[in-house]
Amino acid sequence: MSQNIFTSGEIVIIRVSNELVTILKSHYVKNMKRYSYTVDKYPSTFYFEEELMKQE
């Protein structure tokens, strides 16, 4: 199992739109061997680790 990069409540940036969002929850997708994340602005959409980046 890989390690969770982001934590709930953490503010991150969506790479494609450069928007600041807050992580609501994360879920490990076993068959893809990576985490997906749900964010506050788009709760019905999930993002993978490579689609988000830490705020500087």
N, CA, C, O and CB atoms as a CASP TS submission, in Angstrom:
PFRMAT TS
TARGET T0000
AUTHOR 0000-0000-0000
METHOD Language model
MODEL 1
PARENT N/A
ATOM      1  N   MET     1       0.846  -1.191   0.000  1.00  0.00           N
ATOM      2  CA  MET     1       0.000   0.000   0.000  1.00  0.00           C
ATOM      3  C   MET     1       0.880   1.239   0.000  1.00  0.00           C
ATOM      4  O   MET     1       1.836   1.323   0.771  1.00  0.00           O
ATOM      5  CB  MET     1      -0.956   0.007   1.221  1.00  0.00           C
ATOM      6  N   SER     2       0.563   2.202  -0.860  1.00  0.00           N
ATOM      7  CA  SER     2       1.329   3.444  -0.881  1.00  0.00           C
ATOM      8  C   SER     2       0.918   4.322   0.301  1.00  0.00           C
ATOM      9  O   SER     2      -0.040   4.022   1.013  1.00  0.00           O
ATOM     10  CB  SER     2       1.119   4.197  -2.221  1.00  0.00           C
ATOM     11  N   GLN     3       1.642   5.380   0.488  1.00  0.00           N
ATOM     12  CA  GLN     3       1.367   6.277   1.611  1.00  0.00           C
ATOM     13  C   GLN     3       0.474   7.431   1.167  1.00  0.00           C
ATOM     14  O   GLN     3       0.631   7.966   0.069  1.00  0.00           O
ATOM     15  CB  GLN     3       2.681   6.818   2.208  1.00  0.00           C
ATOM     16  N   ASN     4      -0.455   7.802   2.023  1.00  0.00           N
ATOM     17  CA  ASN     4      -1.357   8.917   1.784  1.00  0.00           C
ATOM     18  C   ASN     4      -0.544  10.210   1.786  1.00  0.00           C
ATOM     19  O   ASN     4       0.117  10.516   2.778  1.00  0.00           O
ATOM     20  CB  ASN     4      -2.490   8.965   2.857  1.00  0.00           C
ATOM     21  N   ILE     5      -0.580  10.976   0.691  1.00  0.00           N
ATOM     22  CA  ILE     5       0.206  12.206   0.570  1.00  0.00           C
ATOM     23  C   ILE     5      -0.465  13.387   1.257  1.00  0.00           C
ATOM     24  O   ILE     5       0.200  14.205   1.893  1.00  0.00           O
ATOM     25  CB  ILE     5       0.440  12.532  -0.893  1.00  0.00           C
ATOM     26  N   PHE     6      -1.782  13.472   1.125  1.00  0.00           N
ATOM     27  CA  PHE     6      -2.544  14.595   1.678  1.00  0.00           C
ATOM     28  C   PHE     6      -3.440  14.123   2.819  1.00  0.00           C
ATOM     29  O   PHE     6      -3.829  12.956   2.867  1.00  0.00           O
ATOM     30  CB  PHE     6      -3.391  15.270   0.577  1.00  0.00           C
ATOM     31  N   THR     7      -3.767  15.033   3.739  1.00  0.00           N
ATOM     32  CA  THR     7      -4.620  14.692   4.871  1.00  0.00           C
ATOM     33  C   THR     7      -5.921  15.499   4.822  1.00  0.00           C
ATOM     34  O   THR     7      -5.982  16.556   4.194  1.00  0.00           O
ATOM     35  CB  THR     7      -3.879  14.944   6.198  1.00  0.00           C
ATOM     36  N   SER     8      -6.940  14.998   5.482  1.00  0.00           N
ATOM     37  CA  SER     8      -8.222  15.715   5.549  1.00  0.00           C
ATOM     38  C   SER     8      -8.018  17.075   6.193  1.00  0.00           C
ATOM     39  O   SER     8      -7.314  17.198   7.195  1.00  0.00           O
ATOM     40  CB  SER     8      -9.277  14.898   6.342  1.00  0.00           C
ATOM     41  N   GLY     9      -8.635  18.092   5.614  1.00  0.00           N
ATOM     42  CA  GLY     9      -8.498  19.453   6.129  1.00  0.00           C
ATOM     43  C   GLY     9      -7.335  20.220   5.534  1.00  0.00           C
ATOM     44  O   GLY     9      -7.227  21.428   5.744  1.00  0.00           O
ATOM     45  N   GLU    10      -6.466  19.554   4.800  1.00  0.00           N
ATOM     46  CA  GLU    10      -5.308  20.211   4.194  1.00  0.00           C
ATOM     47  C   GLU    10      -5.748  21.005   2.959  1.00  0.00           C
ATOM     48  O   GLU    10      -6.578  20.540   2.178  1.00  0.00           O
ATOM     49  CB  GLU    10      -4.220  19.166   3.811  1.00  0.00           C
ATOM     50  N   ILE    11      -5.190  22.197   2.794  1.00  0.00           N
ATOM     51  CA  ILE    11      -5.482  23.024   1.627  1.00  0.00           C
ATOM     52  C   ILE    11      -4.445  22.700   0.555  1.00  0.00           C
ATOM     53  O   ILE    11      -3.239  22.758   0.794  1.00  0.00           O
ATOM     54  CB  ILE    11      -5.471  24.556   1.988  1.00  0.00           C
ATOM     55  N   VAL    12      -4.949  22.356  -0.642  1.00  0.00           N
ATOM     56  CA  VAL    12      -4.082  21.975  -1.755  1.00  0.00           C
ATOM     57  C   VAL    12      -4.518  22.720  -3.018  1.00  0.00           C
ATOM     58  O   VAL    12      -5.526  23.427  -3.018  1.00  0.00           O
ATOM     59  CB  VAL    12      -4.119  20.434  -1.985  1.00  0.00           C
ATOM     60  N   ILE    13      -3.749  22.554  -4.082  1.00  0.00           N
ATOM     61  CA  ILE    13      -4.041  23.205  -5.361  1.00  0.00           C
ATOM     62  C   ILE    13      -4.369  22.135  -6.394  1.00  0.00           C
ATOM     63  O   ILE    13      -3.664  21.133  -6.508  1.00  0.00           O
ATOM     64  CB  ILE    13      -2.841  24.084  -5.835  1.00  0.00           C
ATOM     65  N   ILE    14      -5.449  22.356  -7.149  1.00  0.00           N
ATOM     66  CA  ILE    14      -5.763  21.488  -8.286  1.00  0.00           C
ATOM     67  C   ILE    14      -4.856  21.945  -9.426  1.00  0.00           C
ATOM     68  O   ILE    14      -4.929  23.099  -9.847  1.00  0.00           O
ATOM     69  CB  ILE    14      -7.310  21.556  -8.691  1.00  0.00           C
ATOM     70  N   ARG    15      -4.014  21.061  -9.923  1.00  0.00           N
ATOM     71  CA  ARG    15      -3.005  21.433 -10.924  1.00  0.00           C
ATOM     72  C   ARG    15      -3.577  22.080 -12.189  1.00  0.00           C
ATOM     73  O   ARG    15      -3.056  23.104 -12.631  1.00  0.00           O
ATOM     74  CB  ARG    15      -2.225  20.217 -11.314  1.00  0.00           C
ATOM     75  N   VAL    16      -4.618  21.522 -12.774  1.00  0.00           N
ATOM     76  CA  VAL    16      -5.113  22.035 -14.063  1.00  0.00           C
ATOM     77  C   VAL    16      -5.787  23.399 -13.971  1.00  0.00           C
ATOM     78  O   VAL    16      -5.728  24.178 -14.922  1.00  0.00           O
ATOM     79  CB  VAL    16      -6.082  21.055 -14.652  1.00  0.00           C
ATOM     80  N   SER    17      -6.427  23.699 -12.844  1.00  0.00           N
ATOM     81  CA  SER    17      -7.157  24.967 -12.718  1.00  0.00           C
ATOM     82  C   SER    17      -6.480  25.964 -11.785  1.00  0.00           C
ATOM     83  O   SER    17      -6.880  27.127 -11.729  1.00  0.00           O
ATOM     84  CB  SER    17      -8.553  24.701 -12.227  1.00  0.00           C
ATOM     85  N   ASN    18      -5.460  25.523 -11.055  1.00  0.00           N
ATOM     86  CA  ASN    18      -4.754  26.368 -10.085  1.00  0.00           C
ATOM     87  C   ASN    18      -5.662  26.861  -8.963  1.00  0.00           C
ATOM     88  O   ASN    18      -5.398  27.912  -8.380  1.00  0.00           O
ATOM     89  CB  ASN    18      -4.135  27.557 -10.792  1.00  0.00           C
ATOM     90  N   GLU    19      -6.727  26.124  -8.651  1.00  0.00           N
ATOM     91  CA  GLU    19      -7.673  26.497  -7.592  1.00  0.00           C
ATOM     92  C   GLU    19      -7.224  25.954  -6.244  1.00  0.00           C
ATOM     93  O   GLU    19      -6.698  24.845  -6.152  1.00  0.00           O
ATOM     94  CB  GLU    19      -9.081  25.983  -7.920  1.00  0.00           C
ATOM     95  N   LEU    20      -7.435  26.742  -5.209  1.00  0.00           N
ATOM     96  CA  LEU    20      -7.196  26.277  -3.844  1.00  0.00           C
ATOM     97  C   LEU    20      -8.447  25.553  -3.360  1.00  0.00           C
ATOM     98  O   LEU    20      -9.555  26.080  -3.458  1.00  0.00           O
ATOM     99  CB  LEU    20      -6.828  27.468  -2.889  1.00  0.00           C
ATOM    100  N   VAL    21      -8.263  24.350  -2.842  1.00  0.00           N
ATOM    101  CA  VAL    21      -9.377  23.566  -2.312  1.00  0.00           C
ATOM    102  C   VAL    21      -8.926  22.882  -1.025  1.00  0.00           C
ATOM    103  O   VAL    21      -7.730  22.788  -0.747  1.00  0.00           O
ATOM    104  CB  VAL    21      -9.877  22.516  -3.357  1.00  0.00           C
ATOM    105  N   THR    22      -9.888  22.410  -0.249  1.00  0.00           N
ATOM    106  CA  THR    22      -9.600  21.694   0.990  1.00  0.00           C
ATOM    107  C   THR    22      -9.970  20.227   0.817  1.00  0.00           C
ATOM    108  O   THR    22     -11.048  19.904   0.318  1.00  0.00           O
ATOM    109  CB  THR    22     -10.368  22.319   2.188  1.00  0.00           C
ATOM    110  N   ILE    23      -9.074  19.349   1.231  1.00  0.00           N
ATOM    111  CA  ILE    23      -9.324  17.911   1.159  1.00  0.00           C
ATOM    112  C   ILE    23     -10.408  17.555   2.180  1.00  0.00           C
ATOM    113  O   ILE    23     -10.278  17.875   3.361  1.00  0.00           O
ATOM    114  CB  ILE    23      -8.009  17.092   1.423  1.00  0.00           C
ATOM    115  N   LEU    24     -11.471  16.896   1.727  1.00  0.00           N
ATOM    116  CA  LEU    24     -12.521  16.443   2.635  1.00  0.00           C
ATOM    117  C   LEU    24     -12.221  15.033   3.144  1.00  0.00           C
ATOM    118  O   LEU    24     -12.307  14.765   4.342  1.00  0.00           O
ATOM    119  CB  LEU    24     -13.892  16.478   1.934  1.00  0.00           C
ATOM    120  N   LYS    25     -11.865  14.130   2.213  1.00  0.00           N
ATOM    121  CA  LYS    25     -11.545  12.763   2.611  1.00  0.00           C
ATOM    122  C   LYS    25     -10.702  12.097   1.543  1.00  0.00           C
ATOM    123  O   LYS    25     -10.637  12.554   0.402  1.00  0.00           O
ATOM    124  CB  LYS    25     -12.825  11.951   2.868  1.00  0.00           C
ATOM    125  N   SER    26     -10.061  11.014   1.933  1.00  0.00           N
ATOM    126  CA  SER    26      -9.256  10.244   0.994  1.00  0.00           C
ATOM    127  C   SER    26      -9.693   8.787   1.041  1.00  0.00           C
ATOM    128  O   SER    26     -10.266   8.320   2.025  1.00  0.00           O
ATOM    129  CB  SER    26      -7.743  10.378   1.316  1.00  0.00           C
ATOM    130  N   HIS    27      -9.410   8.088  -0.042  1.00  0.00           N
ATOM    131  CA  HIS    27      -9.781   6.681  -0.131  1.00  0.00           C
ATOM    132  C   HIS    27      -8.708   5.960  -0.942  1.00  0.00           C
ATOM    133  O   HIS    27      -8.324   6.418  -2.018  1.00  0.00           O
ATOM    134  CB  HIS    27     -11.198   6.504  -0.779  1.00  0.00           C
ATOM    135  N   TYR    28      -8.223   4.823  -0.420  1.00  0.00           N
ATOM    136  CA  TYR    28      -7.224   4.045  -1.139  1.00  0.00           C
ATOM    137  C   TYR    28      -7.924   3.163  -2.164  1.00  0.00           C
ATOM    138  O   TYR    28      -8.807   2.380  -1.815  1.00  0.00           O
ATOM    139  CB  TYR    28      -6.374   3.190  -0.164  1.00  0.00           C
ATOM    140  N   VAL    29      -7.529   3.290  -3.432  1.00  0.00           N
ATOM    141  CA  VAL    29      -8.084   2.485  -4.515  1.00  0.00           C
ATOM    142  C   VAL    29      -7.120   1.322  -4.731  1.00  0.00           C
ATOM    143  O   VAL    29      -6.073   1.470  -5.362  1.00  0.00           O
ATOM    144  CB  VAL    29      -8.289   3.334  -5.841  1.00  0.00           C
ATOM    145  N   LYS    30      -7.493   0.177  -4.201  1.00  0.00           N
ATOM    146  CA  LYS    30      -6.597  -0.981  -4.151  1.00  0.00           C
ATOM    147  C   LYS    30      -6.119  -1.440  -5.532  1.00  0.00           C
ATOM    148  O   LYS    30      -4.926  -1.671  -5.728  1.00  0.00           O
ATOM    149  CB  LYS    30      -7.291  -2.125  -3.460  1.00  0.00           C
ATOM    150  N   ASN    31      -7.044  -1.573  -6.487  1.00  0.00           N
ATOM    151  CA  ASN    31      -6.632  -2.079  -7.798  1.00  0.00           C
ATOM    152  C   ASN    31      -5.761  -1.094  -8.581  1.00  0.00           C
ATOM    153  O   ASN    31      -5.058  -1.501  -9.507  1.00  0.00           O
ATOM    154  CB  ASN    31      -7.853  -2.422  -8.612  1.00  0.00           C
ATOM    155  N   MET    32      -5.795   0.185  -8.228  1.00  0.00           N
ATOM    156  CA  MET    32      -4.952   1.186  -8.887  1.00  0.00           C
ATOM    157  C   MET    32      -3.725   1.525  -8.045  1.00  0.00           C
ATOM    158  O   MET    32      -2.820   2.220  -8.507  1.00  0.00           O
ATOM    159  CB  MET    32      -5.758   2.457  -9.168  1.00  0.00           C
ATOM    160  N   LYS    33      -3.699   1.028  -6.805  1.00  0.00           N
ATOM    161  CA  LYS    33      -2.580   1.234  -5.879  1.00  0.00           C
ATOM    162  C   LYS    33      -2.237   2.710  -5.651  1.00  0.00           C
ATOM    163  O   LYS    33      -1.072   3.105  -5.644  1.00  0.00           O
ATOM    164  CB  LYS    33      -1.361   0.517  -6.399  1.00  0.00           C
ATOM    165  N   ARG    34      -3.290   3.505  -5.465  1.00  0.00           N
ATOM    166  CA  ARG    34      -3.093   4.924  -5.151  1.00  0.00           C
ATOM    167  C   ARG    34      -4.335   5.482  -4.463  1.00  0.00           C
ATOM    168  O   ARG    34      -5.387   4.843  -4.435  1.00  0.00           O
ATOM    169  CB  ARG    34      -2.775   5.734  -6.435  1.00  0.00           C
ATOM    170  N   TYR    35      -4.195   6.670  -3.916  1.00  0.00           N
ATOM    171  CA  TYR    35      -5.292   7.317  -3.198  1.00  0.00           C
ATOM    172  C   TYR    35      -6.086   8.229  -4.120  1.00  0.00           C
ATOM    173  O   TYR    35      -5.542   8.833  -5.044  1.00  0.00           O
ATOM    174  CB  TYR    35      -4.756   8.114  -2.008  1.00  0.00           C
ATOM    175  N   SER    36      -7.386   8.315  -3.850  1.00  0.00           N
ATOM    176  CA  SER    36      -8.228   9.327  -4.489  1.00  0.00           C
ATOM    177  C   SER    36      -8.686  10.269  -3.380  1.00  0.00           C
ATOM    178  O   SER    36      -8.794   9.883  -2.216  1.00  0.00           O
ATOM    179  CB  SER    36      -9.463   8.677  -5.259  1.00  0.00           C
ATOM    180  N   TYR    37      -8.950  11.500  -3.766  1.00  0.00           N
ATOM    181  CA  TYR    37      -9.311  12.530  -2.790  1.00  0.00           C
ATOM    182  C   TYR    37     -10.582  13.248  -3.220  1.00  0.00           C
ATOM    183  O   TYR    37     -10.803  13.487  -4.407  1.00  0.00           O
ATOM    184  CB  TYR    37      -8.162  13.540  -2.616  1.00  0.00           C
ATOM    185  N   THR    38     -11.417  13.589  -2.239  1.00  0.00           N
ATOM    186  CA  THR    38     -12.607  14.400  -2.454  1.00  0.00           C
ATOM    187  C   THR    38     -12.312  15.770  -1.855  1.00  0.00           C
ATOM    188  O   THR    38     -11.760  15.870  -0.759  1.00  0.00           O
ATOM    189  CB  THR    38     -13.898  13.742  -1.811  1.00  0.00           C
ATOM    190  N   VAL    39     -12.685  16.832  -2.585  1.00  0.00           N
ATOM    191  CA  VAL    39     -12.400  18.194  -2.122  1.00  0.00           C
ATOM    192  C   VAL    39     -13.701  18.966  -1.894  1.00  0.00           C
ATOM    193  O   VAL    39     -14.762  18.584  -2.388  1.00  0.00           O
ATOM    194  CB  VAL    39     -11.509  18.939  -3.143  1.00  0.00           C
ATOM    195  N   ASP    40     -13.597  20.057  -1.137  1.00  0.00           N
ATOM    196  CA  ASP    40     -14.783  20.814  -0.725  1.00  0.00           C
ATOM    197  C   ASP    40     -15.556  21.473  -1.863  1.00  0.00           C
ATOM    198  O   ASP    40     -16.786  21.474  -1.834  1.00  0.00           O
ATOM    199  CB  ASP    40     -14.380  21.860   0.239  1.00  0.00           C
ATOM    200  N   LYS    41     -14.884  22.027  -2.853  1.00  0.00           N
ATOM    201  CA  LYS    41     -15.577  22.737  -3.933  1.00  0.00           C
ATOM    202  C   LYS    41     -16.277  21.793  -4.908  1.00  0.00           C
ATOM    203  O   LYS    41     -17.261  22.173  -5.543  1.00  0.00           O
ATOM    204  CB  LYS    41     -14.595  23.603  -4.689  1.00  0.00           C
ATOM    205  N   TYR    42     -15.782  20.585  -5.025  1.00  0.00           N
ATOM    206  CA  TYR    42     -16.339  19.605  -5.968  1.00  0.00           C
ATOM    207  C   TYR    42     -16.527  18.261  -5.281  1.00  0.00           C
ATOM    208  O   TYR    42     -15.813  17.308  -5.593  1.00  0.00           O
ATOM    209  CB  TYR    42     -15.424  19.448  -7.203  1.00  0.00           C
ATOM    210  N   PRO    43     -17.475  18.166  -4.352  1.00  0.00           N
ATOM    211  CA  PRO    43     -17.625  16.943  -3.546  1.00  0.00           C
ATOM    212  C   PRO    43     -18.058  15.705  -4.331  1.00  0.00           C
ATOM    213  O   PRO    43     -17.895  14.587  -3.843  1.00  0.00           O
ATOM    214  CB  PRO    43     -18.617  17.189  -2.465  1.00  0.00           C
ATOM    215  N   SER    44     -18.604  15.878  -5.533  1.00  0.00           N
ATOM    216  CA  SER    44     -19.025  14.705  -6.311  1.00  0.00           C
ATOM    217  C   SER    44     -17.929  14.220  -7.270  1.00  0.00           C
ATOM    218  O   SER    44     -18.124  13.249  -8.002  1.00  0.00           O
ATOM    219  CB  SER    44     -20.293  15.034  -7.103  1.00  0.00           C
ATOM    220  N   THR    45     -16.783  14.897  -7.261  1.00  0.00           N
ATOM    221  CA  THR    45     -15.655  14.535  -8.119  1.00  0.00           C
ATOM    222  C   THR    45     -14.493  14.092  -7.243  1.00  0.00           C
ATOM    223  O   THR    45     -14.293  14.626  -6.152  1.00  0.00           O
ATOM    224  CB  THR    45     -15.236  15.726  -9.034  1.00  0.00           C
ATOM    225  N   PHE    46     -13.732  13.121  -7.717  1.00  0.00           N
ATOM    226  CA  PHE    46     -12.543  12.736  -6.973  1.00  0.00           C
ATOM    227  C   PHE    46     -11.301  13.035  -7.800  1.00  0.00           C
ATOM    228  O   PHE    46     -11.353  13.077  -9.029  1.00  0.00           O
ATOM    229  CB  PHE    46     -12.595  11.243  -6.590  1.00  0.00           C
ATOM    230  N   TYR    47     -10.198  13.240  -7.119  1.00  0.00           N
ATOM    231  CA  TYR    47      -8.922  13.555  -7.755  1.00  0.00           C
ATOM    232  C   TYR    47      -7.877  12.568  -7.265  1.00  0.00           C
ATOM    233  O   TYR    47      -7.912  12.135  -6.114  1.00  0.00           O
ATOM    234  CB  TYR    47      -8.486  15.018  -7.456  1.00  0.00           C
ATOM    235  N   PHE    48      -6.949  12.215  -8.143  1.00  0.00           N
ATOM    236  CA  PHE    48      -5.832  11.372  -7.744  1.00  0.00           C
ATOM    237  C   PHE    48      -4.672  12.250  -7.311  1.00  0.00           C
ATOM    238  O   PHE    48      -4.658  13.449  -7.590  1.00  0.00           O
ATOM    239  CB  PHE    48      -5.408  10.429  -8.893  1.00  0.00           C
ATOM    240  N   GLU    49      -3.696  11.655  -6.628  1.00  0.00           N
ATOM    241  CA  GLU    49      -2.557  12.380  -6.059  1.00  0.00           C
ATOM    242  C   GLU    49      -1.857  13.272  -7.077  1.00  0.00           C
ATOM    243  O   GLU    49      -1.489  14.404  -6.764  1.00  0.00           O
ATOM    244  CB  GLU    49      -1.563  11.403  -5.483  1.00  0.00           C
ATOM    245  N   GLU    50      -1.673  12.766  -8.289  1.00  0.00           N
ATOM    246  CA  GLU    50      -0.928  13.528  -9.294  1.00  0.00           C
ATOM    247  C   GLU    50      -1.709  14.715  -9.850  1.00  0.00           C
ATOM    248  O   GLU    50      -1.134  15.545 -10.554  1.00  0.00           O
ATOM    249  CB  GLU    50      -0.533  12.621 -10.428  1.00  0.00           C
ATOM    250  N   GLU    51      -2.997  14.817  -9.552  1.00  0.00           N
ATOM    251  CA  GLU    51      -3.806  15.941 -10.001  1.00  0.00           C
ATOM    252  C   GLU    51      -3.813  17.092  -8.989  1.00  0.00           C
ATOM    253  O   GLU    51      -4.348  18.166  -9.267  1.00  0.00           O
ATOM    254  CB  GLU    51      -5.225  15.479 -10.265  1.00  0.00           C
ATOM    255  N   LEU    52      -3.222  16.862  -7.828  1.00  0.00           N
ATOM    256  CA  LEU    52      -3.186  17.865  -6.761  1.00  0.00           C
ATOM    257  C   LEU    52      -1.741  18.154  -6.388  1.00  0.00           C
ATOM    258  O   LEU    52      -0.854  17.334  -6.627  1.00  0.00           O
ATOM    259  CB  LEU    52      -3.985  17.388  -5.519  1.00  0.00           C
ATOM    260  N   MET    53      -1.507  19.328  -5.799  1.00  0.00           N
ATOM    261  CA  MET    53      -0.176  19.623  -5.272  1.00  0.00           C
ATOM    262  C   MET    53      -0.303  20.438  -3.987  1.00  0.00           C
ATOM    263  O   MET    53      -1.284  21.147  -3.764  1.00  0.00           O
ATOM    264  CB  MET    53       0.678  20.385  -6.322  1.00  0.00           C
ATOM    265  N   LYS    54       0.709  20.312  -3.167  1.00  0.00           N
ATOM    266  CA  LYS    54       0.717  21.026  -1.903  1.00  0.00           C
ATOM    267  C   LYS    54       0.841  22.528  -2.130  1.00  0.00           C
ATOM    268  O   LYS    54       1.504  22.985  -3.061  1.00  0.00           O
ATOM    269  CB  LYS    54       1.855  20.529  -1.018  1.00  0.00           C
ATOM    270  N   GLN    55       0.189  23.274  -1.260  1.00  0.00           N
ATOM    271  CA  GLN    55       0.260  24.721  -1.301  1.00  0.00           C
ATOM    272  C   GLN    55       1.612  25.153  -0.763  1.00  0.00           C
ATOM    273  O   GLN    55       2.075  24.620   0.246  1.00  0.00           O
ATOM    274  CB  GLN    55      -0.894  25.365  -0.493  1.00  0.00           C
ATOM    275  N   GLU    56       2.253  26.113  -1.422  1.00  0.00           N
ATOM    276  CA  GLU    56       3.582  26.581  -0.963  1.00  0.00           C
ATOM    277  C   GLU    56       3.475  27.718   0.008  1.00  0.00           C
ATOM    278  O   GLU    56       4.493  28.222   0.483  1.00  0.00           O
ATOM    279  CB  GLU    56       4.433  27.012  -2.138  1.00  0.00           C
TER
END
